[in-house]
Amino acid sequence: MTQTPIAPASPDDIVLEDDSLTHRLDVAADEMIAAGERRSFDRPDSLRGAVKADAARLREGVEDGVVQARERIRQSPERATLYALGIGVILGMLLRR
C-alpha cells in the first residue's frame, strides 16, 4: 500500500473572498465582540452597582410577566380558574403524602 504525499497549498487553493456560512458567522461574531467592547464603558464600577442593575432588569421582567398574566386572566377568566383549581388539586395531593 503506497501513500500519496500531501501537496503543499497552491495560490489557487486560497480563497480570499469567502462567502460561506462559516465566514459570515465569523464576521458577525467579530462585530458582536466589537460592539460588546464599545458597551463595556456602560458597566457599573462596583459589584454593588452590577447587582442593583441586574435586580432592576429582573424586576422589570417580573413586572412585565405580571401584566401579561393579568391580561390573559381578563381575556379568559374561566380558563384561569380551571388552571388554578388544577394546580391546587395537584399541590394538595403532593402535600398530603
Secondary structure, DSSP 8 states (H G I E B T S, - for coil): ----------GGG--SS--SHHHHHHHHHHHHHHHHHHHGGGS-SSHHHHHHHHHHHHHHHHHHHHHHHHHHHHH-HHHHHHHHHHHHHHHHHHHH-
